[in-house]
């Protein structure tokens, strides 16, 4: 048996539930004024995820750099 576990924030869960409901209904059942804003919100949330990942990576690099500097400073003393 293969399973998938998803970990996400409450905001991500709420958005996934709302967009799933609207995206998987037949197109005729979803009012067209909703389609464009849904796409735009999806794109914005995708950008937020990317930027959050970029920020976490940057923070990891900064912490590593600080640890290396600290080790070098200990060697010099």
N, C-alpha and C positions, 0 to 999 in steps of 0.2 A: 504494500500500500504506500503510495506517495502522497504526502500532505504538504501544504504550504501554510506557513505561519506569517502573518503580517503584523508588524508593529507600527502603529501610527498614532498621531496625536488625536485628541477629540475633534479638533477642527478638521483634520484630514478625514476622519471617519464621517463626520457630518456632510462634508462636501462630497465624499465618495457615494454616500447614500443618496443624496439629492441628485447628483449628476447621473448616477446609475438609473434612478427612477425616470429621469427625463430623457436620457440618451437611449434607453432600451425600449421606450414606448415607440409605437409606430410614428413616423414623422408627421403623419396627418393629425395625430393626437396631441402633438406638442405645438403650441402656438409659435409661429415663426419669429415673433419679437423676442422669444426666449433663446433661440438658437445662437444668435450672434453673441449676446452677453455671456452665455454659458461657455462658448469657445474662448472668449476673452478672459473670463475668470480662470478657466483651465490653464491658459497660457501664463497668466500672472502667477498662479500657484506653482507652476512648473519652474518659473524664474525664481520664486522665493526658495523652493527646494534647492535649486542649483546654487544660489547665493549663500544659503545656510551651509551647504556642504563646503563651499569655497572658504567660508569663514572658519568652519571647524578645522579644515586642513591648514589654513594660515595659523590658527591658534596652536595646532600641534607642532608646526614648524618653529614657531616662536618659543614654545616650551622646550623643544629639543635644543634650540640654539642657546637658550638660557642655561640649560643643564650642562651643555658642552663648555660654555664659558665658565660656569661655576667649577667644573672639574679642572679646567686649565688653571684657574686662579688658585685652586688648592695645590696643584703641582708646583706652582711658582713660589709658594710660601714654605 
